[in-house]
Amino acid sequence: MFIRQLEYMVALARERHFVRAAQSCSVSQPALSEGIRKLEKELDVPLIRRGNKFEGLTAEGQELVTWARRILADRDAMNDEIAAMRTGVSGQLRFGSVPTASIAVSLLNAPFCGLHPQATVQVVSDLTSGDVLGKLRSFEIDAGITYIQDPVPEEFRVLPLYLERHVLLTTRGAVTASSATWAQAAALPLCLLTPSMQGRRRIDEVFAEVGAAPAPRLETDSVASLFAHVQTGSWSTIVPSAWLHVFGVPANLQAVPLVSPQRSVPVGLVTLARDPAPVLVRALLSVAESTDLTFLEHLPAERSR
């Protein structure tokens, strides 16, 4: 019953609503509330700030949820470990990533699922770097792919995967050289992601570094929309070279590396430094260590040279 009560608290902290928390736990709202009241009585501390509706957790409640997530994660890891001893790796691997690393996630998930047909994968691919570390820390995901240019706290393990590099995608013939400068790119009619998106902010940082002030003719919050608009030939854009391994380079366009300055950001697989690591995480790390993703640093045509 204690484990069930911990599940109620974690669900309530996540949903911040009694009815939704109860639904996520497949119990009635009164049953969830009663379970939490019993836990408060057992611990002799208030865990919830109560009013006409959920008003948040007390300091004790927040501390309990931190421990509850760890306990539940260890419970799940133990169950997966025992199941793996009987029938092989199974269970659900929860994977999170920054949007620009979606292809890397897929390139690891394909061999992972091929090696472990009883395992399933849940992917969240619209996270910021901070979100990835935060969700790992709170045991909401098991592994994440994110930028690792800044020092990563010691509570995490990091496996470098590749360098993210940007290229200019523009109308064929618009650039006659083998590369283009960021200043040249700023002068083109650009279609870019919206300023609120992490990928756009990295582009703006380089433009600011070279003293360029581009005025995008069109902005979008969708990668698919970005490529659709650029493919018309009316706009140019700046994208990570890794994206071109998914979308390709349309026949009427050309992709050239951006220089002056040349910039790259390391991308890596991050997991919690737990010992022992959960069996699903160990299985993923084994796949990642044997998979070379450095070709994502280059244009698709360069891979065959």
GUMARLUM-251192 format. One line per 4 residues: their letters; for each residue x, y, z of C-alpha. Coordinates in Angstrom, 2 decimals. Last residue first. Layout:
a	X Y Z; ...
This chain:
rsre	33.03 10.36 -50.81; 29.80 8.60 -49.84; 29.21 10.56 -46.64; 29.87 13.90 -48.31
aplh	26.61 13.69 -50.27; 24.59 13.61 -47.02; 26.23 16.83 -45.74; 28.48 16.32 -42.74
elft	28.25 16.27 -38.93; 25.59 13.55 -39.09; 28.34 11.19 -40.29; 29.59 11.27 -36.65
ldts	26.77 8.94 -35.62; 28.88 5.79 -35.19; 26.88 3.14 -33.34; 28.71 0.66 -31.07
eavs	28.72 2.82 -27.93; 25.12 3.85 -28.57; 23.88 0.24 -28.74; 25.62 -0.71 -25.50
llar	24.32 2.49 -23.90; 20.76 1.50 -24.85; 21.11 -1.95 -23.28; 22.61 -0.47 -20.12
vlvp	19.74 2.01 -19.93; 17.15 -0.76 -20.26; 18.96 -2.84 -17.60; 18.89 0.02 -15.10
apdr	22.35 1.39 -14.22; 23.99 -0.30 -11.24; 25.02 2.14 -10.04; 23.13 5.23 -11.14
altv	24.92 8.07 -12.93; 21.75 9.37 -14.59; 21.81 9.25 -18.36; 23.02 11.59 -21.10
lgvp	23.63 10.77 -24.77; 25.67 13.49 -26.43; 25.68 16.44 -28.80; 28.74 18.64 -29.20
vsrq	28.09 22.10 -30.71; 29.82 23.27 -33.86; 30.72 26.69 -35.24; 32.78 27.75 -38.21
psvl	32.94 31.54 -38.19; 33.46 32.65 -40.84; 32.03 29.44 -42.27; 28.65 27.90 -43.12
pvaq	28.62 24.60 -45.00; 26.71 24.45 -48.30; 23.36 22.90 -49.16; 21.86 23.28 -52.63
lnap	18.25 23.51 -53.75; 16.16 22.62 -56.81; 16.50 18.86 -56.30; 15.49 19.00 -52.62
vgfv	18.35 18.17 -50.20; 17.36 15.24 -47.99; 14.66 15.40 -45.31; 16.16 12.93 -42.83
hlwa	19.91 13.06 -43.55; 19.38 16.75 -44.28; 18.38 17.27 -40.66; 21.85 16.22 -39.46
spvi	23.41 19.17 -41.33; 21.75 21.46 -38.79; 19.60 24.05 -40.58; 19.92 27.57 -41.99
tsws	17.29 28.74 -44.48; 16.82 30.21 -47.94; 13.56 31.47 -49.37; 11.52 31.69 -52.58
gtqv	12.69 28.40 -54.07; 9.46 26.58 -53.25; 11.54 24.02 -51.30; 12.23 26.65 -48.64
hafl	8.54 26.79 -47.72; 8.12 23.03 -47.40; 11.38 22.70 -45.50; 10.31 25.22 -42.85
savs	6.80 23.77 -42.66; 8.24 20.33 -41.84; 10.48 21.90 -39.18; 7.47 23.61 -37.63
dtel	7.51 26.76 -35.48; 7.60 29.05 -38.52; 9.18 32.35 -39.53; 9.06 34.14 -42.90
rpap	10.92 37.07 -44.48; 13.67 36.76 -41.90; 15.45 40.07 -41.25; 19.12 39.25 -40.69
aagv	21.19 41.44 -38.35; 24.86 40.61 -38.80; 27.54 41.69 -36.33; 29.55 38.50 -36.68
eafv	28.79 37.39 -33.10; 25.17 38.52 -33.40; 24.68 36.19 -36.38; 26.24 33.38 -34.35
edir	23.87 33.95 -31.41; 20.88 34.20 -33.75; 21.58 30.70 -35.06; 21.70 29.28 -31.54
rrgq	18.45 31.05 -30.71; 16.77 29.52 -33.75; 17.51 25.97 -32.61; 16.17 26.72 -29.12
mspt	12.81 27.90 -30.41; 11.37 31.19 -29.15; 12.84 33.11 -32.10; 10.58 31.24 -34.60
llcl	12.29 28.86 -37.03; 13.76 30.48 -40.09; 12.86 31.48 -43.66; 15.50 33.82 -45.01
plaa	15.66 36.19 -47.97; 19.49 36.33 -48.28; 21.72 39.01 -46.73; 22.15 37.12 -43.46
aqaw	23.53 34.11 -45.35; 26.36 36.20 -46.79; 27.27 37.41 -43.29; 27.21 33.82 -42.02
tass	29.77 32.96 -44.66; 29.12 30.48 -47.44; 30.93 27.32 -48.50; 31.98 25.43 -51.65
atva	31.66 28.65 -53.69; 28.99 29.39 -56.29; 26.18 30.26 -53.88; 22.78 31.13 -55.38
grtt	23.31 28.41 -58.01; 20.74 26.03 -56.54; 18.38 27.95 -54.27; 19.38 27.84 -50.61
llvh	20.07 25.57 -47.65; 22.91 27.06 -45.59; 24.55 24.58 -43.25; 24.82 24.30 -39.48
rely	27.01 21.87 -37.53; 26.00 19.62 -34.62; 28.98 17.57 -33.45; 28.51 13.85 -32.79
lplv	27.77 11.21 -30.14; 29.49 12.06 -26.83; 28.48 9.65 -23.99; 27.65 11.51 -20.80
rfee	26.90 10.12 -17.33; 24.96 12.38 -14.98; 25.18 13.17 -11.24; 28.54 14.81 -11.95
pvpd	26.83 17.88 -13.38; 27.31 18.48 -17.14; 29.90 21.12 -18.03; 28.59 23.18 -20.97
qiyt	29.04 22.05 -24.57; 26.89 18.98 -23.90; 23.89 19.59 -26.16; 21.16 17.00 -25.69
igad	20.18 13.38 -26.12; 18.28 11.91 -23.18; 17.95 8.70 -21.25; 15.61 7.17 -18.66
iefs	12.88 9.83 -18.65; 10.60 11.09 -15.86; 13.14 10.06 -13.21; 13.14 13.56 -11.64
rlkg	16.84 14.10 -12.46; 16.38 12.74 -15.96; 13.45 15.09 -16.49; 15.51 18.04 -15.30
lvdg	18.52 17.11 -17.44; 16.39 16.89 -20.59; 14.37 19.98 -19.69; 17.54 22.04 -19.29
stld	18.71 21.03 -22.75; 15.30 22.05 -24.10; 12.74 19.38 -24.89; 10.65 18.81 -28.02
svvq	11.58 15.20 -28.76; 9.65 13.09 -26.23; 10.07 9.43 -27.17; 8.48 6.32 -25.61
vtaq	10.25 3.06 -26.44; 9.12 -0.57 -26.15; 11.11 -3.66 -25.18; 10.16 -7.23 -26.12
phlg	11.95 -7.04 -29.47; 15.32 -6.26 -27.84; 18.06 -6.35 -30.48; 15.90 -4.82 -33.20
cfpa	14.39 -2.34 -30.74; 17.86 -1.06 -29.79; 19.02 -1.16 -33.44; 16.18 1.19 -34.50
nlls	16.15 3.25 -31.30; 19.71 4.49 -31.76; 19.23 5.90 -35.26; 15.81 7.23 -34.25
vais	17.24 9.19 -31.33; 20.00 10.58 -33.54; 17.38 11.73 -36.05; 15.50 13.60 -33.32
atpv	18.63 15.51 -32.27; 17.48 18.93 -33.55; 14.38 18.78 -31.33; 16.28 18.38 -28.01
sgfr	15.84 14.86 -26.72; 13.91 12.56 -24.42; 13.76 8.75 -24.24; 11.62 6.61 -21.94
lqgs	12.55 2.93 -22.35; 9.55 0.72 -21.66; 9.79 -2.84 -20.35; 11.68 -5.81 -21.73
vgtr	15.25 -7.11 -21.94; 15.36 -10.91 -22.01; 13.01 -13.64 -20.80; 14.02 -14.72 -17.31
maai	17.06 -12.62 -16.41; 15.54 -9.67 -18.26; 12.39 -9.93 -16.14; 14.50 -9.70 -12.97
ednm	16.28 -6.58 -14.23; 13.03 -4.99 -15.42; 11.43 -5.54 -12.00; 14.47 -4.07 -10.24
adrd	14.52 -1.05 -12.56; 10.81 -0.45 -11.92; 11.30 -0.54 -8.14; 14.40 1.68 -8.43
alir	12.37 4.22 -10.41; 9.56 4.02 -7.86; 12.00 4.67 -5.00; 13.68 7.56 -6.83
rawt	10.37 9.18 -7.74; 9.18 8.75 -4.16; 12.32 10.39 -2.79; 11.74 13.58 -4.76
vleq	7.99 13.33 -4.06; 8.70 13.17 -0.30; 10.80 16.33 -0.44; 8.02 18.18 -2.26
geat	5.47 16.96 0.28; 7.61 18.04 3.21; 7.94 21.52 1.69; 4.15 21.53 1.29
lgef	2.71 20.59 -2.06; 0.48 22.74 -4.21; -2.88 24.50 -4.07; -5.16 21.66 -5.18
kngr	-8.73 22.90 -5.03; -11.13 24.38 -2.49; -8.14 24.60 -0.21; -5.39 22.17 0.75
rilp	-1.64 22.58 0.85; -0.51 18.99 0.51; 2.04 16.85 2.38; 1.07 17.64 5.97
vdle	3.32 15.75 8.42; 2.77 12.82 10.80; 4.45 10.33 8.46; 1.71 7.71 8.93
kelk	-1.02 10.34 9.10; 0.21 12.06 5.95; 0.36 8.67 4.19; -3.19 7.92 5.30
rige	-4.33 11.30 3.93; -2.60 10.52 0.62; -4.45 7.22 0.29; -7.73 8.91 1.16
slap	-7.25 11.52 -1.55; -6.45 8.85 -4.15; -9.46 6.75 -3.18; -11.74 9.83 -3.22
qsvs	-10.50 10.70 -6.75; -11.26 7.23 -8.04; -8.43 4.99 -9.19; -6.71 4.34 -12.53
csqa	-3.46 6.08 -11.43; -3.61 8.57 -14.31; -7.30 9.06 -13.57; -6.58 9.83 -9.93
arvf	-3.97 12.44 -10.90; -6.42 13.99 -13.36; -9.09 14.20 -10.65; -6.76 15.61 -7.98
hrer	-5.08 18.26 -10.13; -1.42 19.30 -10.12; -0.83 16.63 -12.81; 2.84 15.88 -12.05
alav	2.83 16.49 -8.29; -0.48 14.62 -8.03; 0.91 11.66 -9.97; 4.02 11.54 -7.79
myel	1.88 11.65 -4.64; -0.47 8.92 -5.83; 2.45 6.70 -6.83; 3.89 7.13 -3.34
qrif	0.57 5.97 -1.92; 0.69 2.89 -4.13; 4.18 2.10 -2.86; 2.94 2.33 0.75
m	0.00 0.00 0.00
